Amino acid sequence: MKPLRISAYTVTSAIGIGQQASFNSIRERKSGLKPCSFEPRLDTFCGMVAGLETLPVRENLSEFDCRNNRLAQLSLQQDDFVAKVDLARKKYGSDRIAVILGTSTSGIQETELAYINRDNKTDLLPDNFKYSATHNLYATSDFVRRYLGLTGHTSMISTACSSAAKAFASAWRMMKTGLCDAAVVGGVDSLALNTLYGFSSLELVSATPCRPCAPDRSGISIGEAAGFALLEWPEQSDSESNFFLKGYGESSDAYHMSTPRPDGSGAAMAMTAAIERAAIDPAEIDYINMHGTASDVNDAMEDKAITRVVGTTTPCSATKGWTGHTLGTAGMLEAAISLLALEHGLIPGTQNTEAIDPTFTSDILLENRPAELRYVLSNSFGFGGSNCSLLLGKGCD
């Protein structure tokens, strides 16, 4: 496939606000997971972005004010992202830049708060509750396009944990068919009671910081994050960025509502499709950023998929031990971590994990490793078997 230049990107999560802070935490091996203070009754660790409670969205977009959109705004304000999108808007026109994002819950916390504060006599929700601008799945995409002054195609993808990764794939298809000239892609997912209690009820939440691929892994740690990327055709872009979306692959297990196909065949299909679209040999991949949630079944099936597709010698790691599982935005967050690895020549080791499951056969790193990287594969595998892999790389050839 024809590569897309990643002209700009930004990311904010529990490990840092913006690219540099995020990379510093990875380099210094500082995890963002802490005992959950968002809901004290749950014995778990979370990747929480501090300070959102005191950062309302800008005044002219006040109807959109909620935790999810505050997180989106905080990320948009980093890494000169707005200025770089503004340059693209002046070049292409505001109606020719698409906004395609991913989320799992959008601003569901705002609805939770509305029910908590409903009228005791009538059960009516508060008058200031605006579902369409906060909880509605489209709300954050609408907020972002307004914040950036864009008027083109705008949509939200919600396919569980593959959502933000699939935004990249959707953008490439839209640009290829000429429906837009550039695209802002990414994801936003914020903490909420529904998420925390929902995963707890499924017995998928760990009482300790998550330990991906460990023999004694005991479940996920939930996090929140927002990130965005500007995608352009290389010949039209004025950016000096040397990072590209080389390929993408999507598949659907259709196996179980909340469990991936145990043999990893669905995940392997997505990985293979991304590699084939990039027209490279699997042996050319320098690093794989695993989905690596620290759940028993997910990690085991991903190990099988990786071994099937690239063998047992390609370095791999899972980075959710730093950030927690950020659900619908995991694909954007981990694409950003992959881009940081490409830029700085540093493969992140698997945080919190002291030993790898002895039944695994892929080359999963525990410690950070300096390396000259050209191609990185980033995996995102969601509930219902919705899989997406992104092949990111240096250079346009």
MOUR-V704804 format. One record per residue. RES is the residue in one small letter. NEAR is the number of other C-alpha atoms within 10 Angstrom. Layout:
# MOUR-V704804
((RES NEAR) (RES NEAR))
This chain:
# MOUR-V704804
((m 14) (k 16) (p 22) (l 25) (r 29) (i 25) (s 23) (a 22) (y 27) (t 26) (v 34) (t 28) (s 27) (a 23) (i 25) (g 21) (i 21) (g 22) (q 20) (q 15) (a 15) (s 24) (f 20) (n 13) (s 16) (i 25) (r 17) (e 9) (r 19) (k 15) (s 21) (g 24) (l 24) (k 16) (p 18) (c 20) (s 13) (f 14) (e 15) (p 9) (r 8) (l 15) (d 14) (t 23) (f 24) (c 31) (g 29) (m 26) (v 23) (a 12) (g 9) (l 17) (e 11) (t 8) (l 14) (p 18) (v 22) (r 13) (e 9) (n 9) (l 14) (s 11) (e 17) (f 25) (d 20) (c 27) (r 24) (n 29) (n 30) (r 26) (l 28) (a 28) (q 23) (l 20) (s 25) (l 25) (q 16) (q 18) (d 17) (d 13) (f 20) (v 19) (a 14) (k 15) (v 24) (d 15) (l 13) (a 25) (r 19) (k 9) (k 14) (y 14) (g 16) (s 19) (d 15) (r 21) (i 28) (a 26) (v 27) (i 27) (l 34) (g 36) (t 31) (s 25) (t 22) (s 29) (g 31) (i 25) (q 21) (e 20) (t 19) (e 15) (l 15) (a 19) (y 15) (i 13) (n 13) (r 15) (d 12) (n 9) (k 6) (t 7) (d 11) (l 12) (l 17) (p 14) (d 8) (n 8) (f 16) (k 18) (y 17) (s 15) (a 22) (t 26) (h 23) (n 17) (l 22) (y 21) (a 20) (t 32) (s 28) (d 24) (f 22) (v 21) (r 21) (r 13) (y 17) (l 18) (g 15) (l 22) (t 17) (g 17) (h 17) (t 19) (s 19) (m 24) (i 23) (s 21) (t 22) (a 24) (c 28) (s 31) (s 31) (a 38) (a 35) (k 30) (a 26) (f 29) (a 20) (s 18) (a 26) (w 25) (r 12) (m 16) (m 20) (k 14) (t 10) (g 11) (l 15) (c 21) (d 22) (a 28) (a 29) (v 26) (v 28) (g 36) (g 34) (v 36) (d 29) (s 32) (l 26) (a 23) (l 14) (n 13) (t 17) (l 20) (y 14) (g 13) (f 17) (s 17) (s 10) (l 9) (e 13) (l 17) (v 26) (s 22) (a 17) (t 19) (p 31) (c 32) (r 29) (p 34) (c 31) (a 21) (p 17) (d 15) (r 21) (s 21) (g 24) (i 30) (s 33) (i 28) (g 28) (e 27) (a 33) (a 34) (g 33) (f 29) (a 25) (l 24) (l 29) (e 28) (w 20) (p 19) (e 8) (q 13) (s 17) (d 13) (s 15) (e 11) (s 14) (n 15) (f 22) (f 25) (l 25) (k 28) (g 27) (y 29) (g 25) (e 24) (s 19) (s 20) (d 21) (a 14) (y 15) (h 11) (m 12) (s 12) (t 15) (p 26) (r 20) (p 17) (d 16) (g 22) (s 21) (g 25) (a 33) (a 27) (m 20) (a 25) (m 30) (t 21) (a 20) (a 26) (i 24) (e 18) (r 16) (a 22) (a 12) (i 15) (d 10) (p 17) (a 11) (e 14) (i 20) (d 20) (y 26) (i 25) (n 27) (m 26) (h 28) (g 29) (t 29) (a 31) (s 22) (d 19) (v 16) (n 22) (d 24) (a 20) (m 21) (e 28) (d 25) (k 21) (a 24) (i 24) (t 18) (r 17) (v 17) (v 19) (g 15) (t 17) (t 14) (t 19) (p 17) (c 27) (s 25) (a 28) (t 27) (k 32) (g 27) (w 27) (t 32) (g 30) (h 26) (t 32) (l 33) (g 33) (t 33) (a 36) (g 31) (m 35) (l 31) (e 27) (a 31) (a 25) (i 22) (s 27) (l 24) (l 19) (a 24) (l 24) (e 16) (h 14) (g 15) (l 20) (i 29) (p 27) (g 23) (t 29) (q 25) (n 19) (t 23) (e 15) (a 16) (i 21) (d 17) (p 9) (t 9) (f 19) (t 17) (s 22) (d 19) (i 26) (l 20) (l 19) (e 15) (n 17) (r 14) (p 12) (a 14) (e 14) (l 21) (r 18) (y 26) (v 25) (l 25) (s 29) (n 28) (s 33) (f 33) (g 25) (f 20) (g 19) (g 24) (s 25) (n 30) (c 34) (s 35) (l 33) (l 27) (l 29) (g 28) (k 19) (g 14) (c 14) (d 8))
